[in-house]
Structure formats: C-alpha cells, structure tokens
Amino acid sequence: MHHDTPPTFLSQPIAGTETDDPASTLPPVHRASTIFLPTLARLKSADWRNRSQPPYGRDGSRAACELETRLAHIEGARQALVVSSGLAAYALICMALLSPGDVVAMPTNGYGTAQQMLRNVFHRFGIGIVLYDPMAPETWAGAVPPSTRLLCVEAPGSVTMEVPDLRRLAGFAEEQGCIAAIDNTYSAGFHLRVFELGFHVSIQALTKLQSGGADLVMGSVGSVREDISLSLGETRHFLGMHVSPDDIYLVLRGLPTLSLRYAANTEASLRLAQWFSEKKEIVAVMHPAFRGSQGHDHWKRYFTGATSLFSIAFDASVETEKIEAFLEALTLFHFGFSWGGPTSLVMFYGKENASTRHLKRSHPGAGCIARFWLGLEDGGDLAADVSNAWSSAFDA
C-alpha cells in the first residue's frame, strides 16, 4: 500500500521504511562476512559509505541499515549508527571528535563508567576531563575551560535522576564553541527532542528500552550535523566496530512495542515514589515526574513522558544494615546492573559512592541510595513486595 503522508516518529518503529522486505514484518537476519556483488562494476564501485548496500559484512547488513534508519527517524537525527554498547557510543564520539589537548566536560551526575573510561584510557592520548554540575548554571563558566571541545549531558542523571535546563546547557556549549552531546537513553528518543533543543549528538544505550528483553548489549550515536555524522561513520568503519546481526534483529523486534513498554509501570512507580516520600527514613525521592524531585520543572518543560526508573536516598543516620535487610527482603526485585528490561531491578549505592557524594551537595543529610526499575510485573504486586520488605526491616 502507498501512503502520501509518512508516519510520525511514534509510528515509525512499527511502520518501518520503504527499504523493508514487503513480505515480512521485519527484515530477516543476515549473517555474512563476504557479500556477493553481482557485477564487476559493482565490485569496482564498492564503498563502505553506501549504507544502503554495504560491500562487506563488517559494515553491516540491510537489517542494520534499517535499524539505523528507524532510530534516526524516531529521534530526528540526520544519521544514526549502532555500536556494540552504550559505553562504546561514548568511546566513538570521543575518538571521532577529539584530538590531543582537547577536554571533555562531564556532568557530576552522569554515567560513571564513561568518566572512568576517559580517565583510564583517553588520558593516554592527551584527552582531558573536567566535571561540572549541570544543576548549577552559575558554576559552568568556571568549571568548563576554553580547551573544552565536547560537553556531555545526561538527562535525567544516571542515579540521582535530576533534569537540568537542557536548552540553557546546549546554548552554553554553543557559546563556548563546544560540541554538545546528550545521553538520551532515558527518553528512548521518543520523549525528548534533543536536536530541537540545540544538541549536536545523541547517545543511547539500546541495551535498555529498545531491546526490552535484557538479553543483549548495544548502543547508538545520532547527529544532525553532516560533518559530525561523517566523522562518526568514518571512525566506526576504521575501528572495525561491528554489531551482531542477531542482536540487530532483536532490537528491531523490540521497537514496535517500545512505546507500550516505556510507560507500562510509570503510574506504579509514581505511587511508590509517593509512598517512600512519606517515610521518615527517606530524605529524597528522585523521579523526574514526581513533584519535588530536583529538575521536575525542567522535565515538564522538555519531556513528554516518564518511565518507571527512580531512586530514593536514605537519611545518613539510617543504619546500612537495615537498608540492606530491606533490599534483601524484596522478592520481585532482583539485584543487577542496568534497567529497561521486563524484570524489576534494584541497585544499591553506599555512602561513599560518587553518586551519593554528588547528592550531598543538594541534600547534605543523604546517606545510601537505592535505585528501582519497575519491569513488567503487576504494579500492585511490586508495591506489596516493597511494603512487606520495608515492614520486615524497619517495623519489626
């Protein structure tokens, strides 16, 4: 069927593109190293830059190109590139866009492993790192030196879940002559139009929401600028970055249900956030959509949705043993890294963790932090599990 009006970015993951195989819902899995080229002329003209007809398996397949096309359309990017993980996405932008002597400005509430990567690996190549507080605009000019080439933002913050003034941050980067990159994993590209706010690059960990199954690791990088897109593509090619065709298929399969899964337990998470806020042991509830959470007004201004990820901070006077007893008593929440899958998770951050130290700037009385991801279990069952575990640890 032919349609004169193209689907919106909300329907694109389901509708696909005109490059799809018309006989199937999704492009088939295509495993190949050698790709047969039909003619000598085609062989002579082979070019890895031709994303519609990759000449070699390392450069992807039709399915990989289809996934990248859908991701770019969802987010409004000129081009999206898939890589092996969200961390690899950070590495790609650093390798593609930085030179010796350049500095990366990282947010104090951002992805800790990316900061560690810069300190442990990229410093060997003459790349510096500085930290800035995205929630304190009055400190930006003093924290970000003139040699800064790349300014990174994460919204909400990785653990403490603040939402900064994103348009103001993008404008600051422009004034400083920096490339502005944002980790847009939380919105899945649907609920935050980062390029309309002035950001040049978007990073996502497709591991989480797009895959939906907690059974693969993948990342993506998107940009609206042609020069940046060309540099990212060239760097990925010459570093031999490749993503498994089976994983490509799994993410393509997850995209059509993304908008449904995204909000499946948002209301349940807000009810739990309210429940925790009434406990004397809790000094902060960190959920972008929860009134009173730091940056809530910015979330309302810039985002169009929220998912079921949130954190709580215990008063520093609460014994760590009691907190651990509460978490150990949970039966439907599993201990584990990441989020976004079908199973509910909980993470624990002790009093000396970097995220906890960051939170103390706005909440001096904060101690340990617990971060909850509500999966696809029944919201009422999850609430009952939390209530029972709390009673066993704090009301006994």
C-alpha positions as CSV (number, residue, x, y, z in Angstrom):
1,M,0.0,0.0,0.0
2,H,1.2,3.5,-0.8
3,H,0.7,6.4,1.6
4,D,1.3,10.0,0.6
5,T,1.8,11.1,4.3
6,P,4.7,9.5,6.0
7,P,4.2,8.1,9.5
8,T,5.1,10.1,12.5
9,F,8.2,9.3,14.6
10,L,5.8,7.5,17.0
11,S,4.6,5.1,14.3
12,Q,7.9,4.7,12.5
13,P,9.1,1.7,14.7
14,I,6.0,-0.2,13.6
15,A,5.6,1.1,10.1
16,G,9.3,0.7,9.1
17,T,10.7,2.2,5.9
18,E,10.4,1.6,2.2
19,T,13.6,-0.5,2.4
20,D,11.8,-3.2,4.3
21,D,11.1,-6.6,2.8
22,P,7.4,-6.2,1.9
23,A,6.8,-9.9,2.5
24,S,7.7,-9.9,6.2
25,T,7.2,-7.8,9.3
26,L,10.9,-7.3,9.9
27,P,14.0,-7.6,7.7
28,P,15.4,-11.2,8.0
29,V,18.6,-11.9,9.9
30,H,21.5,-11.6,7.5
31,R,24.7,-13.3,8.7
32,A,27.6,-12.7,6.4
33,S,31.3,-11.7,6.1
34,T,31.6,-11.8,2.4
35,I,28.7,-10.2,0.5
36,F,28.4,-11.3,-3.1
37,L,28.5,-8.4,-5.5
38,P,26.5,-9.1,-8.7
39,T,28.9,-7.5,-11.3
40,L,32.4,-6.4,-11.7
41,A,31.2,-2.8,-12.0
42,R,29.6,-3.2,-8.6
43,L,32.8,-4.6,-7.2
44,K,34.8,-1.7,-8.6
45,S,32.4,0.9,-7.2
46,A,32.1,-0.8,-3.7
47,D,32.2,1.9,-1.0
48,W,31.6,1.4,2.8
49,R,29.9,4.8,2.8
50,N,27.0,3.3,0.9
51,R,24.7,2.4,3.8
52,S,22.0,1.0,1.5
53,Q,24.4,-1.6,0.0
54,P,27.2,-2.4,2.4
55,P,30.0,-4.2,0.5
56,Y,31.3,-6.2,3.4
57,G,29.7,-7.8,6.5
58,R,31.7,-5.7,9.0
59,D,29.9,-2.6,7.7
60,G,26.5,-4.1,8.5
61,S,23.6,-5.5,6.6
62,R,20.2,-4.4,5.3
63,A,18.8,-5.1,8.7
64,A,21.4,-3.0,10.4
65,C,20.7,-0.1,8.0
66,E,17.0,-0.5,8.6
67,L,17.5,-0.3,12.4
68,E,19.7,2.8,12.0
69,T,17.1,4.4,9.7
70,R,14.4,3.8,12.2
71,L,16.5,5.1,15.1
72,A,17.3,8.3,13.2
73,H,13.7,8.9,12.3
74,I,12.5,8.4,15.9
75,E,15.0,10.9,17.2
76,G,15.1,13.3,14.3
77,A,18.7,12.7,13.5
78,R,20.4,13.1,10.2
79,Q,22.0,9.7,10.7
80,A,22.2,7.1,13.5
81,L,25.0,4.5,13.9
82,V,24.8,1.4,16.0
83,V,27.7,0.2,18.1
84,S,28.4,-2.7,20.5
85,S,27.2,-0.9,23.7
86,G,26.3,2.4,25.2
87,L,29.8,2.7,26.5
88,A,31.1,2.1,23.0
89,A,28.9,5.0,21.9
90,Y,30.8,7.3,24.3
91,A,34.1,5.9,23.1
92,L,33.1,6.5,19.5
93,I,32.2,10.2,19.9
94,C,35.5,10.8,21.8
95,M,37.6,9.1,19.1
96,A,35.8,10.7,16.3
97,L,35.6,14.3,17.6
98,L,38.6,14.9,19.9
99,S,42.3,15.5,19.4
100,P,45.2,15.6,21.9
101,G,44.9,18.7,24.1
102,D,41.1,18.7,24.0
103,V,39.0,18.5,27.1
104,V,35.7,16.7,27.7
105,A,33.3,18.3,30.3
106,M,31.3,15.5,32.0
107,P,28.4,16.0,34.4
108,T,28.8,15.1,38.0
109,N,25.6,13.1,37.9
110,G,26.4,11.2,34.7
111,Y,27.4,7.7,33.7
112,G,30.3,6.9,36.0
113,T,31.9,4.3,33.7
114,A,32.2,6.8,30.9
115,Q,34.1,9.1,33.3
116,Q,36.3,6.2,34.2
117,M,36.9,5.4,30.6
118,L,38.1,8.9,29.9
119,R,40.5,8.9,33.0
120,N,41.8,5.4,32.4
121,V,42.1,5.2,28.6
122,F,41.7,8.6,26.9
123,H,44.2,10.4,29.1
124,R,46.9,8.3,27.4
125,F,46.0,10.1,24.2
126,G,46.2,13.6,25.6
127,I,42.4,14.0,26.3
128,G,41.5,15.7,29.5
129,I,38.3,15.5,31.6
130,V,36.7,18.1,33.8
131,L,33.5,17.7,35.9
132,Y,30.7,20.3,36.1
133,D,27.4,20.4,38.0
134,P,24.6,20.5,35.4
135,M,22.2,21.8,38.1
136,A,24.3,24.9,38.9
137,P,24.5,27.2,35.9
138,E,26.3,29.8,37.8
139,T,29.3,27.5,38.1
140,W,29.6,26.4,34.4
141,A,31.8,29.1,33.2
142,G,34.3,28.5,35.9
143,A,34.2,24.7,35.6
144,V,34.5,24.4,31.8
145,P,37.9,25.6,30.4
146,P,38.4,27.2,27.0
147,S,40.1,24.0,25.7
148,T,36.8,22.1,26.1
149,R,35.8,20.5,22.8
150,L,33.0,18.2,24.0
151,L,30.3,18.9,26.6
152,C,28.3,15.9,27.7
153,V,24.9,15.9,29.4
154,E,22.8,13.1,30.8
155,A,19.1,13.7,31.4
156,P,17.9,12.5,33.9
157,G,21.1,11.9,35.8
158,S,22.2,8.3,35.9
159,V,21.4,7.6,39.6
160,T,20.2,10.9,41.2
161,M,17.8,11.5,38.3
162,E,18.0,15.3,38.1
163,V,16.9,17.1,34.9
164,P,18.9,20.2,34.2
165,D,17.9,23.1,32.0
166,L,18.7,21.4,28.7
167,R,18.2,24.3,26.4
168,R,20.4,26.5,28.5
169,L,23.1,23.9,28.6
170,A,23.0,23.5,24.8
171,G,23.2,27.2,24.5
172,F,26.2,27.4,26.9
173,A,28.0,24.8,24.8
174,E,27.4,26.8,21.7
175,E,28.8,30.0,23.4
176,Q,31.9,28.0,24.4
177,G,32.4,26.6,21.0
178,C,31.8,23.0,22.2
179,I,30.0,20.1,20.6
180,A,27.0,19.3,22.8
181,A,26.3,15.6,23.3
182,I,23.5,14.2,25.4
183,D,22.8,10.7,26.7
184,N,19.2,10.3,25.7
185,T,18.8,6.8,26.9
186,Y,16.0,7.6,29.4
187,S,13.7,9.1,26.7
188,A,14.4,6.3,24.2
189,G,14.4,9.1,21.6
190,F,10.6,9.3,21.9
191,H,10.1,11.7,24.8
192,L,12.9,14.2,24.4
193,R,13.6,16.0,21.1
194,V,17.2,16.7,21.8
195,F,18.2,18.2,18.4
196,E,15.4,20.7,18.6
197,L,17.0,21.9,21.9
198,G,20.3,22.6,20.2
199,F,22.3,19.4,20.9
200,H,24.6,18.1,18.2
201,V,25.0,14.5,19.2
202,S,22.8,11.9,21.0
203,I,23.9,8.8,22.7
204,Q,21.7,5.9,23.6
205,A,22.1,2.5,25.3
206,L,19.8,0.4,23.2
207,T,20.5,-2.3,25.8
208,K,17.8,-0.9,27.9
209,L,14.5,0.2,26.5
210,Q,14.8,-0.6,22.8
211,S,15.8,-4.2,23.3
212,G,13.3,-4.7,26.1
213,G,14.5,-8.2,26.8
214,A,17.6,-7.6,28.9
215,D,19.3,-10.2,26.6
216,L,21.7,-8.0,24.5
217,V,24.1,-5.1,24.7
218,M,24.0,-2.3,22.1
219,G,24.4,1.4,21.7
220,S,23.8,4.1,19.2
221,V,25.0,7.5,18.2
222,G,23.0,10.1,16.2
223,S,23.7,13.5,14.9
224,V,22.1,16.3,12.9
225,R,25.3,17.8,11.6
226,E,26.8,16.4,8.4
227,D,30.4,17.0,9.4
228,I,29.9,15.1,12.7
229,S,28.0,12.3,11.0
230,L,30.8,11.8,8.5
231,S,33.4,11.8,11.2
232,L,31.4,9.3,13.3
233,G,30.9,7.0,10.4
234,E,34.5,7.1,9.2
235,T,35.8,6.4,12.8
236,R,33.4,3.5,13.3
237,H,34.5,2.0,10.0
238,F,38.2,2.2,10.5
239,L,38.0,0.9,14.1
240,G,36.1,-2.1,12.8
241,M,33.2,-1.7,15.1
242,H,30.5,-4.3,14.4
243,V,27.2,-5.4,15.9
244,S,25.9,-8.9,15.8
245,P,23.1,-9.4,13.1
246,D,21.1,-11.4,15.6
247,D,21.2,-8.6,18.1
248,I,20.2,-6.2,15.3
249,Y,17.1,-8.3,14.7
250,L,16.2,-8.5,18.4
251,V,16.2,-4.7,18.7
252,L,14.2,-4.3,15.5
253,R,11.7,-6.8,17.1
254,G,11.6,-4.8,20.3
255,L,10.9,-1.4,18.7
256,P,7.2,-1.9,17.8
257,T,6.3,-2.4,21.5
258,L,8.7,0.3,22.8
259,S,6.1,3.0,23.5
260,L,3.8,0.5,25.3
261,R,6.6,-0.9,27.5
262,Y,8.0,2.5,28.2
263,A,5.0,3.6,30.2
264,A,3.9,0.2,31.4
265,N,4.6,0.8,35.1
266,T,5.1,4.6,35.2
267,E,2.0,5.1,37.4
268,A,3.0,2.3,39.7
269,S,6.5,3.9,40.1
270,L,4.9,7.3,41.0
271,R,2.7,5.7,43.6
272,L,5.8,4.0,45.1
273,A,7.6,7.3,44.9
274,Q,4.8,8.9,46.9
275,W,4.8,6.0,49.4
276,F,8.6,6.4,50.0
277,S,8.3,10.2,50.4
278,E,6.1,9.7,53.4
279,K,8.8,7.6,55.3
280,K,10.8,9.4,57.8
281,E,13.9,7.4,56.8
282,I,13.9,8.9,53.3
283,V,15.3,12.3,52.6
284,A,14.9,12.4,48.8
285,V,12.8,10.7,46.2
286,M,14.3,11.1,42.8
287,H,11.8,10.6,40.0
288,P,11.7,13.2,37.2
289,A,7.9,13.0,37.0
290,F,7.5,13.3,40.8
291,R,6.7,16.7,42.1
292,G,9.5,17.9,44.3
293,S,12.2,15.9,42.5
294,Q,15.1,18.1,41.5
295,G,14.6,19.3,38.0
296,H,10.9,18.3,37.9
297,D,10.0,21.6,36.2
298,H,12.6,21.1,33.6
299,W,11.2,17.6,33.0
300,K,7.8,19.1,32.5
301,R,9.2,21.6,30.1
302,Y,11.2,19.4,27.9
303,F,10.0,15.8,28.2
304,T,6.7,14.3,27.0
305,G,6.8,11.1,29.2
306,A,8.5,9.3,32.0
307,T,9.3,5.7,32.6
308,S,9.5,3.6,35.8
309,L,13.1,4.3,36.9
310,F,13.6,6.2,40.2
311,S,15.8,6.4,43.2
312,I,15.5,7.1,46.9
313,A,18.0,8.4,49.4
314,F,18.0,7.3,53.0
315,D,18.8,9.7,55.8
316,A,22.5,9.3,56.7
317,S,21.5,8.3,60.2
318,V,19.7,5.1,59.0
319,E,21.9,2.1,59.6
320,T,23.3,0.5,56.5
321,E,22.4,-2.9,57.9
322,K,18.7,-2.0,58.0
323,I,18.8,-0.7,54.4
324,E,20.5,-3.9,53.3
325,A,17.9,-6.0,55.2
326,F,15.1,-4.1,53.4
327,L,16.6,-4.8,50.0
328,E,17.4,-8.4,50.8
329,A,13.8,-9.0,51.8
330,L,12.5,-8.0,48.3
331,T,11.3,-11.0,46.3
332,L,10.2,-9.4,43.0
333,F,13.2,-7.1,42.6
334,H,16.5,-8.6,41.6
335,F,19.9,-7.2,42.2
336,G,21.6,-6.3,38.9
337,F,23.1,-3.6,36.8
338,S,21.2,-1.7,34.0
339,W,17.4,-1.3,33.7
340,G,14.8,-1.3,31.0
341,G,14.0,-5.0,30.8
342,P,10.9,-7.0,31.7
343,T,12.2,-7.9,35.2
344,S,12.2,-5.4,38.1
345,L,15.6,-4.5,39.5
346,V,17.1,-2.7,42.5
347,M,20.6,-1.2,42.8
348,F,22.4,-0.1,46.0
349,Y,24.9,2.8,46.3
350,G,26.7,3.2,49.6
351,K,27.6,6.4,51.5
352,E,31.0,6.7,49.7
353,N,29.7,6.1,46.2
354,A,30.3,9.0,43.7
355,S,26.5,9.4,43.2
356,T,25.9,9.7,46.9
357,R,28.7,12.3,47.3
358,H,27.1,14.2,44.4
359,L,23.6,14.1,46.0
360,K,25.0,15.5,49.3
361,R,25.5,18.9,47.5
362,S,21.8,19.3,47.3
363,H,20.8,17.0,50.2
364,P,23.5,17.2,52.9
365,G,21.7,14.7,55.1
366,A,21.6,12.0,52.4
367,G,23.2,8.6,53.0
368,C,22.8,5.4,51.0
369,I,20.8,5.4,47.7
370,A,18.6,2.7,46.2
371,R,17.6,2.8,42.6
372,F,14.5,0.9,41.5
373,W,13.4,-0.2,38.0
374,L,9.8,-1.5,37.7
375,G,9.6,-4.0,35.0
376,L,6.5,-5.6,33.5
377,E,5.3,-7.4,36.7
378,D,1.9,-6.2,38.1
379,G,2.3,-2.8,39.7
380,G,0.2,-3.8,42.7
381,D,2.4,-6.9,43.4
382,L,5.5,-4.8,43.2
383,A,4.1,-2.3,45.7
384,A,3.1,-5.1,48.1
385,D,6.6,-6.5,47.8
386,V,8.2,-3.2,48.7
387,S,5.7,-2.7,51.6
388,N,6.3,-6.2,53.0
389,A,10.1,-5.9,52.8
390,W,10.0,-2.5,54.4
391,S,8.0,-3.8,57.3
392,S,10.3,-6.7,57.9
393,A,13.3,-4.4,58.1
394,F,12.0,-1.2,59.7
395,D,8.8,-2.1,61.5
396,A,9.9,-5.3,63.2
